[in-house]
Amino acid sequence: MQNIEAILAELGIEVPSDKKGDLTKKVSENYVTKAEHEKKIGKAETERDNWKSKAETAEETLKKFDGVDLETMQTELNNWKQKAETAAKDYEQKIYERDFSDALKTELESVKFSSDAAKRAVMAEIKESGLKLKDGKILGLSDLIGQIKERDASAFIDEEQEKAKQQAARFTVPGTGKSTGGSGTTTKKDIMSIKDPTERQAAIAENLSLFGKGE
């Protein structure tokens, strides 16, 4: 690309040396080269095409709303938003109830109930009590179970009474119904009358005082 000085020289016009700087400055301030002009034109055309495309897209989008009541559309949008929020809350509640049930099942493994019906009733009462689950533990559960035991002891097995029964059964001579607990109600004859050898030997071991040496 020729500069202005070369063009003038071809036309027989000689620019004085002290004027060349002023000439170049004036030309750059008032004129652009063909390449620069085409570059600007190309950029303008690109921007024009982009805006044209955006305008056409916007027009097509607006056509979809022809005849649509914007107020009704906003109401429907709000309804769907509410439905989504409700569905999310329901899901979270179901997850919480599942975790609560799992934690309750684990917590009640150490509690002995008098029947399955009693256990179901107690579990239902606990779930309806409003106790909260935190870090896998049900807050206040022990206190609530204590209150239920005071109100309805029959729903639970008294472990102390169970132990007492087991002890009483242990110290009763099989087949006689008599105690071997050192009260003097069981005799040597009672023990020797036990037919089962294993049970008889066990009764003898528990009542050695009734058998003298050499007997």
Backbone as CSV, one residue per row, in Angstrom:
resi,resn,N_x,N_y,N_z,CA_x,CA_y,CA_z,C_x,C_y,C_z
1,MET,0.845,-1.183,0.000,0.000,0.000,0.000,0.890,1.246,0.000
2,GLN,0.661,2.150,-0.952,1.451,3.374,-1.048,0.991,4.403,-0.021
3,ASN,1.989,5.134,0.525,1.596,6.209,1.402,1.388,7.481,0.589
4,ILE,0.945,8.521,1.242,0.583,9.759,0.535,1.772,10.419,-0.147
5,GLU,2.940,10.292,0.450,4.138,10.909,-0.135,4.469,10.253,-1.471
6,ALA,4.394,8.887,-1.505,4.712,8.181,-2.747,3.720,8.528,-3.836
7,ILE,2.463,8.672,-3.437,1.437,9.013,-4.429,1.700,10.402,-5.012
8,LEU,2.034,11.348,-4.171,2.300,12.705,-4.640,3.544,12.753,-5.512
9,ALA,4.532,11.930,-5.120,5.773,11.906,-5.907,5.507,11.413,-7.312
10,GLU,4.618,10.386,-7.450,4.271,9.873,-8.765,3.574,10.938,-9.610
11,LEU,2.899,11.855,-8.940,2.184,12.909,-9.646,3.079,14.135,-9.879
12,GLY,4.363,14.003,-9.493,5.310,15.089,-9.740,5.269,16.188,-8.721
13,ILE,4.647,15.879,-7.580,4.554,16.886,-6.520,5.580,16.551,-5.453
14,GLU,6.456,17.426,-5.184,7.515,17.205,-4.209,7.126,17.921,-2.913
15,VAL,7.090,17.168,-1.862,6.745,17.735,-0.554,8.033,18.127,0.151
16,PRO,8.181,19.374,0.570,9.395,19.794,1.279,9.611,18.936,2.534
17,SER,10.821,18.697,2.885,11.164,17.851,4.039,10.552,18.359,5.335
18,ASP,10.516,19.682,5.498,9.990,20.235,6.750,8.461,20.184,6.816
19,LYS,7.829,19.793,5.686,6.374,19.715,5.654,5.836,18.273,5.658
20,LYS,6.742,17.325,5.524,6.292,15.923,5.451,5.555,15.474,6.726
21,GLY,6.090,15.876,7.887,5.438,15.501,9.146,4.047,16.056,9.257
22,ASP,3.886,17.342,8.850,2.550,17.952,8.910,1.591,17.284,7.943
23,LEU,2.111,16.901,6.782,1.270,16.237,5.787,0.763,14.885,6.314
24,THR,1.675,14.115,6.859,1.294,12.795,7.379,0.256,12.920,8.494
25,LYS,0.447,13.916,9.355,-0.484,14.118,10.483,-1.865,14.500,9.972
26,LYS,-1.924,15.444,9.017,-3.201,15.883,8.484,-3.954,14.749,7.787
27,VAL,-3.200,13.954,7.046,-3.834,12.834,6.336,-4.427,11.827,7.313
28,SER,-3.634,11.474,8.385,-4.111,10.468,9.351,-5.312,10.959,10.146
29,GLU,-5.398,12.314,10.315,-6.524,12.869,11.065,-7.798,12.927,10.234
30,ASN,-7.666,13.041,8.959,-8.845,13.283,8.123,-9.199,12.159,7.167
31,TYR,-8.303,11.211,6.973,-8.558,10.158,6.002,-8.160,8.784,6.580
32,VAL,-8.747,7.750,6.044,-8.378,6.370,6.402,-8.011,5.647,5.127
33,THR,-7.212,4.608,5.263,-6.828,3.829,4.092,-7.984,2.956,3.663
34,LYS,-7.863,2.452,2.460,-8.894,1.558,1.945,-9.035,0.317,2.815
35,ALA,-7.881,-0.212,3.266,-7.911,-1.424,4.108,-8.610,-1.156,5.423
36,GLU,-8.307,0.017,6.009,-8.957,0.373,7.273,-10.442,0.586,7.069
37,HIS,-10.761,1.229,5.948,-12.181,1.465,5.663,-12.941,0.143,5.503
38,GLU,-12.360,-0.791,4.743,-13.007,-2.088,4.542,-13.136,-2.859,5.850
39,LYS,-12.122,-2.706,6.715,-12.181,-3.379,8.017,-13.350,-2.865,8.842
40,LYS,-13.519,-1.521,8.824,-14.633,-0.930,9.580,-15.966,-1.350,8.981
41,ILE,-16.010,-1.363,7.641,-17.255,-1.779,6.976,-17.581,-3.229,7.351
42,GLY,-16.562,-4.105,7.361,-16.785,-5.511,7.697,-17.283,-5.676,9.116
43,LYS,-16.702,-4.902,10.020,-17.135,-4.965,11.417,-18.572,-4.492,11.566
44,ALA,-18.889,-3.420,10.872,-20.258,-2.887,10.928,-21.262,-3.900,10.378
45,GLU,-20.895,-4.555,9.301,-21.795,-5.562,8.712,-21.990,-6.742,9.659
46,THR,-20.914,-7.136,10.337,-21.022,-8.247,11.288,-21.955,-7.885,12.436
47,GLU,-21.779,-6.675,12.950,-22.646,-6.225,14.048,-24.083,-6.115,13.580
48,ARG,-24.245,-5.627,12.337,-25.604,-5.526,11.792,-26.273,-6.900,11.714
49,ASP,-25.509,-7.888,11.216,-26.061,-9.243,11.079,-26.400,-9.847,12.450
50,ASN,-25.539,-9.568,13.453,-25.810,-10.090,14.796,-27.090,-9.503,15.373
51,TRP,-27.246,-8.191,15.228,-28.452,-7.555,15.753,-29.691,-7.996,14.983
52,LYS,-29.514,-8.215,13.687,-30.633,-8.694,12.889,-31.080,-10.069,13.366
53,SER,-30.097,-10.947,13.661,-30.408,-12.291,14.143,-31.117,-12.238,15.494
54,LYS,-30.625,-11.355,16.377,-31.252,-11.210,17.697,-32.673,-10.678,17.572
55,ALA,-32.856,-9.737,16.667,-34.186,-9.174,16.468,-35.151,-10.226,15.943
56,GLU,-34.692,-11.042,15.000,-35.543,-12.101,14.451,-35.894,-13.124,15.518
57,THR,-34.901,-13.472,16.366,-35.154,-14.429,17.458,-36.173,-13.870,18.435
58,ALA,-36.015,-12.582,18.772,-36.955,-11.943,19.697,-38.359,-11.912,19.114
59,GLU,-38.438,-11.638,17.814,-39.742,-11.594,17.146,-40.421,-12.954,17.168
60,GLU,-39.649,-14.017,16.901,-40.202,-15.369,16.935,-40.672,-15.733,18.337
61,THR,-39.916,-15.312,19.341,-40.285,-15.593,20.727,-41.580,-14.881,21.086
62,LEU,-41.685,-13.624,20.693,-42.888,-12.852,21.010,-44.126,-13.429,20.334
63,LYS,-43.941,-14.008,19.138,-45.082,-14.599,18.445,-45.725,-15.713,19.258
64,LYS,-44.898,-16.405,20.065,-45.421,-17.508,20.883,-46.391,-17.002,21.946
65,PHE,-46.282,-15.718,22.280,-47.140,-15.163,23.314,-48.348,-14.437,22.760
66,ASP,-48.514,-14.509,21.422,-49.682,-13.881,20.809,-50.957,-14.470,21.392
67,GLY,-51.834,-13.632,21.878,-53.102,-14.094,22.418,-53.027,-14.648,23.834
68,VAL,-51.836,-14.625,24.429,-51.684,-15.154,25.790,-51.891,-14.030,26.794
69,ASP,-52.714,-14.320,27.804,-52.936,-13.360,28.884,-51.744,-13.412,29.827
70,LEU,-50.968,-12.337,29.873,-49.747,-12.327,30.686,-50.057,-12.515,32.172
71,GLU,-51.183,-11.996,32.625,-51.556,-12.158,34.035,-51.830,-13.621,34.350
72,THR,-52.545,-14.283,33.423,-52.819,-15.709,33.603,-51.525,-16.518,33.576
73,MET,-50.625,-16.156,32.656,-49.358,-16.861,32.552,-48.546,-16.707,33.840
74,GLN,-48.546,-15.513,34.428,-47.820,-15.278,35.670,-48.423,-16.090,36.808
75,THR,-49.756,-16.185,36.825,-50.437,-16.972,37.858,-50.058,-18.450,37.751
76,GLU,-50.050,-18.956,36.519,-49.674,-20.352,36.306,-48.222,-20.593,36.700
77,LEU,-47.363,-19.636,36.375,-45.954,-19.754,36.742,-45.795,-19.824,38.259
78,ASN,-46.539,-18.980,38.977,-46.491,-18.997,40.445,-47.019,-20.307,41.005
79,ASN,-48.061,-20.847,40.360,-48.628,-22.123,40.818,-47.610,-23.254,40.671
80,TRP,-46.926,-23.280,39.540,-45.923,-24.328,39.321,-44.756,-24.171,40.285
81,LYS,-44.396,-22.943,40.581,-43.320,-22.695,41.537,-43.716,-23.209,42.921
82,GLN,-44.983,-22.966,43.296,-45.476,-23.444,44.586,-45.509,-24.965,44.646
83,LYS,-45.921,-25.579,43.521,-45.950,-27.041,43.459,-44.552,-27.623,43.623
84,ALA,-43.564,-26.990,43.001,-42.183,-27.466,43.101,-41.675,-27.356,44.542
85,GLU,-42.001,-26.247,45.207,-41.573,-26.056,46.599,-42.245,-27.074,47.518
86,THR,-43.535,-27.330,47.265,-44.272,-28.307,48.084,-43.713,-29.707,47.892
87,ALA,-43.395,-30.062,46.646,-42.834,-31.388,46.361,-41.492,-31.556,47.063
88,ALA,-40.675,-30.497,47.063,-39.364,-30.568,47.728,-39.529,-30.759,49.230
89,LYS,-40.494,-30.045,49.826,-40.738,-30.169,51.272,-41.261,-31.564,51.613
90,ASP,-42.160,-32.092,50.776,-42.702,-33.438,51.008,-41.582,-34.479,50.967
91,TYR,-40.679,-34.314,50.016,-39.561,-35.252,49.893,-38.682,-35.197,51.140
92,GLU,-38.370,-33.979,51.582,-37.537,-33.824,52.777,-38.229,-34.423,54.000
93,GLN,-39.558,-34.248,54.101,-40.297,-34.791,55.234,-40.282,-36.317,55.232
94,LYS,-40.430,-36.909,54.049,-40.404,-38.372,53.952,-39.030,-38.924,54.345
95,ILE,-37.978,-38.241,53.924,-36.623,-38.663,54.295,-36.444,-38.564,55.807
96,TYR,-36.956,-37.483,56.393,-36.839,-37.287,57.850,-37.604,-38.379,58.598
97,GLU,-38.826,-38.681,58.139,-39.635,-39.715,58.798,-38.957,-41.078,58.703
98,ARG,-38.343,-41.358,57.554,-37.615,-42.628,57.411,-36.445,-42.697,58.385
99,ASP,-35.680,-41.624,58.470,-34.530,-41.595,59.375,-34.988,-41.684,60.831
100,PHE,-36.108,-41.029,61.147,-36.647,-41.072,62.510,-37.053,-42.495,62.872
101,SER,-37.741,-43.182,61.946,-38.175,-44.560,62.190,-36.987,-45.496,62.386
102,ASP,-35.950,-45.313,61.570,-34.753,-46.148,61.706,-34.080,-45.920,63.056
103,ALA,-33.981,-44.657,63.455,-33.356,-44.332,64.742,-34.190,-44.879,65.902
104,LEU,-35.514,-44.777,65.787,-36.397,-45.272,66.846,-36.281,-46.785,66.983
105,LYS,-36.229,-47.476,65.864,-36.080,-48.928,65.883,-34.799,-49.335,66.607
106,THR,-33.720,-48.615,66.314,-32.433,-48.902,66.957,-32.499,-48.620,68.460
107,GLU,-33.106,-47.492,68.819,-33.186,-47.090,70.229,-34.013,-48.082,71.059
108,LEU,-35.038,-48.675,70.447,-35.942,-49.558,71.193,-35.470,-51.008,71.226
109,GLU,-34.329,-51.289,70.628,-33.823,-52.665,70.653,-33.532,-53.140,72.075
110,SER,-33.175,-52.203,72.943,-32.840,-52.571,74.322,-34.050,-52.545,75.258
111,VAL,-35.214,-52.165,74.729,-36.429,-52.097,75.538,-37.265,-53.355,75.303
112,LYS,-37.695,-53.994,76.380,-38.499,-55.213,76.273,-39.974,-54.887,76.482
113,PHE,-40.778,-55.297,75.509,-42.216,-55.039,75.571,-42.967,-56.329,75.907
114,SER,-44.140,-56.150,76.481,-44.930,-57.311,76.873,-45.572,-58.002,75.670
115,SER,-45.701,-57.266,74.545,-46.281,-57.857,73.331,-45.939,-56.975,72.135
116,ASP,-46.127,-57.534,70.942,-45.895,-56.753,69.730,-46.881,-55.600,69.622
117,ALA,-48.115,-55.836,70.069,-49.134,-54.785,70.024,-48.734,-53.615,70.924
118,ALA,-48.198,-53.954,72.106,-47.752,-52.907,73.029,-46.609,-52.103,72.415
119,LYS,-45.698,-52.788,71.739,-44.568,-52.114,71.097,-45.053,-51.168,70.005
120,ARG,-45.998,-51.628,69.172,-46.522,-50.781,68.098,-47.210,-49.547,68.665
121,ALA,-47.950,-49.726,69.763,-48.658,-48.603,70.368,-47.681,-47.568,70.921
122,VAL,-46.632,-48.045,71.562,-45.623,-47.130,72.123,-44.889,-46.397,70.995
123,MET,-44.543,-47.113,69.941,-43.857,-46.475,68.806,-44.733,-45.398,68.172
124,ALA,-46.021,-45.673,68.035,-46.947,-44.698,67.454,-47.029,-43.456,68.328
125,GLU,-47.068,-43.649,69.632,-47.134,-42.509,70.550,-45.867,-41.660,70.466
126,ILE,-44.737,-42.331,70.350,-43.464,-41.603,70.258,-43.412,-40.779,68.970
127,LYS,-43.867,-41.355,67.853,-43.836,-40.642,66.574,-44.764,-39.431,66.586
128,GLU,-45.858,-39.528,67.346,-46.828,-38.432,67.406,-46.464,-37.397,68.460
129,SER,-45.436,-37.669,69.245,-45.090,-36.790,70.377,-44.393,-35.504,69.947
130,GLY,-43.823,-35.492,68.747,-43.130,-34.292,68.293,-41.663,-34.246,68.652
131,LEU,-41.116,-35.357,69.148,-39.684,-35.389,69.454,-38.883,-35.197,68.170
132,LYS,-37.728,-34.571,68.302,-36.906,-34.255,67.141,-35.692,-35.170,67.037
133,LEU,-35.312,-35.420,65.782,-34.132,-36.236,65.497,-32.948,-35.312,65.232
134,LYS,-31.825,-35.584,65.879,-30.620,-34.781,65.672,-29.397,-35.677,65.744
135,ASP,-28.600,-35.649,64.663,-27.376,-36.443,64.590,-27.641,-37.927,64.866
136,GLY,-28.776,-38.418,64.343,-29.098,-39.835,64.487,-29.684,-40.224,65.833
137,LYS,-29.918,-39.260,66.736,-30.473,-39.533,68.052,-31.793,-38.795,68.222
138,ILE,-32.731,-39.450,68.922,-34.027,-38.832,69.170,-33.952,-38.128,70.521
139,LEU,-34.049,-36.825,70.499,-33.901,-36.032,71.715,-35.109,-36.224,72.635
140,GLY,-34.838,-36.527,73.928,-35.915,-36.669,74.913,-36.600,-38.020,74.907
141,LEU,-36.071,-38.986,74.156,-36.734,-40.295,74.042,-36.759,-41.034,75.372
142,SER,-35.652,-41.052,76.090,-35.589,-41.783,77.367,-36.616,-41.254,78.357
143,ASP,-36.745,-39.933,78.427,-37.717,-39.329,79.349,-39.138,-39.720,78.968
144,LEU,-39.432,-39.700,77.662,-40.789,-40.049,77.220,-41.104,-41.511,77.527
145,ILE,-40.139,-42.420,77.294,-40.368,-43.838,77.591,-40.605,-44.020,79.086
146,GLY,-39.871,-43.268,79.916,-40.086,-43.333,81.363,-41.489,-42.905,81.739
147,GLN,-41.990,-41.867,81.090,-43.359,-41.407,81.361,-44.391,-42.452,80.941
148,ILE,-44.153,-43.085,79.799,-45.090,-44.110,79.324,-45.083,-45.306,80.268
149,LYS,-43.918,-45.688,80.782,-43.829,-46.806,81.726,-44.613,-46.514,82.991
150,GLU,-44.527,-45.280,83.474,-45.275,-44.913,84.681,-46.779,-44.967,84.442
151,ARG,-47.192,-44.606,83.250,-48.608,-44.562,82.930,-49.160,-45.934,82.553
152,ASP,-48.339,-46.750,81.885,-48.802,-48.056,81.406,-47.675,-49.080,81.541
153,ALA,-47.429,-49.504,82.746,-46.343,-50.448,83.011,-46.582,-51.798,82.349
154,SER,-47.844,-52.124,82.093,-48.163,-53.434,81.519,-47.637,-53.583,80.087
155,ALA,-47.291,-52.470,79.455,-46.786,-52.537,78.092,-45.336,-52.994,78.040
156,PHE,-44.685,-53.032,79.213,-43.266,-53.376,79.269,-43.029,-54.589,80.167
157,ILE,-41.915,-55.243,79.945,-41.513,-56.360,80.800,-40.596,-55.811,81.883
158,ASP,-40.980,-56.068,83.147,-40.157,-55.633,84.276,-38.969,-56.584,84.396
159,GLU,-37.794,-56.108,84.096,-36.608,-56.969,84.085,-36.273,-57.504,85.468
160,GLU,-36.542,-56.712,86.507,-36.275,-57.178,87.868,-37.173,-58.360,88.215
161,GLN,-38.451,-58.256,87.832,-39.372,-59.358,88.085,-38.981,-60.591,87.284
162,GLU,-38.517,-60.370,86.047,-38.076,-61.493,85.224,-36.895,-62.219,85.863
163,LYS,-35.966,-61.444,86.404,-34.808,-62.048,87.069,-35.236,-62.842,88.288
164,ALA,-36.199,-62.280,89.038,-36.683,-62.959,90.243,-37.354,-64.287,89.882
165,LYS,-38.121,-64.276,88.790,-38.778,-65.494,88.338,-37.763,-66.548,87.911
166,GLN,-36.739,-66.069,87.202,-35.707,-66.998,86.742,-34.954,-67.615,87.913
167,GLN,-34.700,-66.799,88.932,-34.020,-67.310,90.109,-34.898,-68.326,90.833
168,ALA,-36.192,-68.020,90.923,-37.110,-68.944,91.590,-37.183,-70.260,90.833
169,ALA,-37.205,-70.170,89.487,-37.262,-71.388,88.686,-35.979,-72.190,88.835
170,ARG,-34.872,-71.510,88.964,-33.583,-72.195,89.086,-33.486,-72.990,90.378
171,PHE,-34.038,-72.442,91.444,-33.925,-73.111,92.744,-35.158,-73.931,93.105
172,THR,-35.848,-74.450,92.116,-36.965,-75.366,92.328,-36.558,-76.736,91.827
173,VAL,-36.729,-77.743,92.655,-36.366,-79.105,92.276,-37.290,-79.584,91.173
174,PRO,-36.773,-79.947,90.000,-37.599,-80.419,88.890,-38.486,-81.602,89.296
175,GLY,-39.734,-81.506,88.923,-40.650,-82.608,89.168,-41.265,-82.599,90.557
176,THR,-40.797,-81.700,91.454,-41.342,-81.689,92.813,-42.056,-80.389,93.139
177,GLY,-41.655,-79.297,92.457,-42.259,-78.004,92.748,-41.761,-77.417,94.036
178,LYS,-40.771,-78.065,94.701,-40.253,-77.572,95.973,-38.981,-76.782,95.763
179,SER,-38.796,-75.757,96.574,-37.628,-74.902,96.452,-36.394,-75.588,96.985
180,THR,-35.236,-75.282,96.347,-33.959,-75.807,96.836,-33.138,-74.695,97.461
181,GLY,-33.793,-73.585,97.765,-33.095,-72.394,98.209,-32.747,-72.366,99.674
182,GLY,-32.536,-73.426,100.320,-32.042,-73.416,101.690,-33.100,-73.112,102.730
183,SER,-34.359,-73.193,102.369,-35.426,-72.911,103.340,-35.799,-74.145,104.133
184,GLY,-35.245,-75.302,103.750,-35.536,-76.539,104.488,-36.740,-77.269,103.966
185,THR,-37.340,-76.738,102.873,-38.548,-77.387,102.356,-38.220,-78.550,101.435
186,THR,-36.954,-78.622,100.943,-36.542,-79.715,100.073,-35.756,-80.736,100.893
187,THR,-36.079,-82.002,100.718,-35.407,-83.051,101.479,-34.521,-83.880,100.568
188,LYS,-33.658,-84.667,101.200,-32.790,-85.560,100.459,-33.613,-86.545,99.644
189,LYS,-34.731,-86.963,100.202,-35.617,-87.897,99.520,-36.200,-87.281,98.251
190,ASP,-36.560,-85.980,98.348,-37.103,-85.285,97.178,-36.089,-85.283,96.040
191,ILE,-34.848,-85.001,96.410,-33.813,-84.914,95.386,-33.539,-86.277,94.759
192,MET,-33.454,-87.312,95.591,-33.147,-88.647,95.083,-34.282,-89.231,94.259
193,SER,-35.471,-88.612,94.402,-36.617,-89.120,93.635,-36.672,-88.551,92.219
194,ILE,-35.758,-87.626,91.949,-35.726,-87.048,90.599,-35.258,-88.123,89.625
195,LYS,-36.010,-88.380,88.606,-35.710,-89.458,87.674,-34.577,-89.098,86.711
196,ASP,-34.529,-87.857,86.250,-33.498,-87.468,85.284,-32.150,-87.367,86.001
197,PRO,-31.158,-88.146,85.578,-29.852,-88.164,86.259,-29.168,-86.799,86.278
198,THR,-29.268,-86.070,85.158,-28.612,-84.767,85.075,-29.234,-83.788,86.043
199,GLU,-30.570,-83.754,86.067,-31.269,-82.865,86.985,-31.024,-83.271,88.437
200,ARG,-30.962,-84.601,88.679,-30.720,-85.080,90.052,-29.339,-84.652,90.540
201,GLN,-28.318,-84.776,89.652,-26.955,-84.392,90.033,-26.875,-82.884,90.289
202,ALA,-27.594,-82.104,89.479,-27.594,-80.660,89.670,-28.219,-80.297,91.003
203,ALA,-29.318,-80.979,91.356,-29.981,-80.711,92.639,-29.095,-81.115,93.810
204,ILE,-28.366,-82.212,93.679,-27.448,-82.660,94.740,-26.348,-81.617,94.934
205,ALA,-25.800,-81.099,93.775,-24.722,-80.110,93.850,-25.192,-78.833,94.528
206,GLU,-26.454,-78.493,94.379,-26.971,-77.275,94.990,-27.394,-77.495,96.440
207,ASN,-27.470,-78.733,96.863,-27.898,-79.030,98.249,-26.943,-80.031,98.914
208,LEU,-25.660,-79.769,98.807,-24.658,-80.674,99.390,-24.794,-80.807,100.902
209,SER,-25.399,-79.772,101.487,-25.555,-79.831,102.954,-26.481,-80.967,103.397
210,LEU,-27.326,-81.428,102.466,-28.244,-82.520,102.807,-27.571,-83.878,102.713
211,PHE,-26.374,-83.906,102.150,-25.687,-85.183,101.941,-24.396,-85.183,102.728
212,GLY,-24.317,-86.052,103.711,-23.105,-86.158,104.508,-22.030,-86.915,103.743
213,LYS,-20.832,-86.843,104.234,-19.728,-87.591,103.610,-20.005,-89.083,103.650
214,GLY,-19.732,-89.755,102.575,-19.911,-91.216,102.520,-21.309,-91.620,102.180
215,GLU,-22.200,-90.668,102.059,-23.582,-91.012,101.691,-23.774,-91.023,100.204
